[in-house]
């Protein structure tokens, strides 16, 4: 799905919601454009303090990194503005793939594009359902980071840097 197609789709959803709520004269296109501008504003995003050191650490240990996110098609632009381009091989989003996590197909499309079998991939995520359940349904090992761990998932790390250290010592 192309970027403009995704935003047009979102505008249609906004227009449908506005009609259902009886909001008169909503310009769905303007709403979509405004939302898009907010999402593309680099000031709206910040990295966790350990993101860059953790990525550098796992790369030093010869891991390849990709981003797999339920996000807008332009996430790659945001990744570039945040200075991550040299640290990640590729950026995949639900907005470009047309499927959201936790769908096994989302992960399968990425594995296919990367030419990597599930047994050689590791999903690192902060959402148990989208990241862990979705990846495991695709045969990918998964690690939960940062968020609380009410499911008591055994592969949990409180920070990305603690996970990077564990991966490099494995």
C-alpha positions, 0 to 999 in steps of 0.5 A: 500500500502506498503512502497516499493510499494509506492516508486516504484510507485513514481519511475515509475512516475519519469521515465515517466516524464523523458521520456516525457521530453527526459531526457536520462538515468535517473535511476528512482530507484536512483532518488526514493532512493535519494528522500526517503533519503531526506524525511527520514532525520530528519534534514529536519523537524522541529515543529512549536514552539507551536506544543508540547505545543498545543498537550499537552494542548488538551491531558490534556483536554482529546482529542485523537490525530491522524495525517492524512497527504498526506505524505510518508509511513514512516511519522510515523518514522519522527513523532517518531524522532520529539518526537511526538509518546507519543502525537499522537495515530496513524499516517495515510498517503496517502502513506499507505492508498493509497488515498489522501485527500481531498477524502472522502474515505481517511477520512472514512478509518481513522474513520473506523480504529479508530472506531470513527463516523464522528460526534465525529471527528475534522480535524485540518488542514492547507490546506482548500481544502485537510483538510477542504473540504475533512473532511466536505465531510466525515461529519467531522467538520474541523478547519483551522489553520496557513495559511491565510484564503482567503475563510473567513472560519469561523472556523479558528485559526492563531495558533495551541495553540490558537485552543487548548485553544479554544477547552479546554474552550469549 
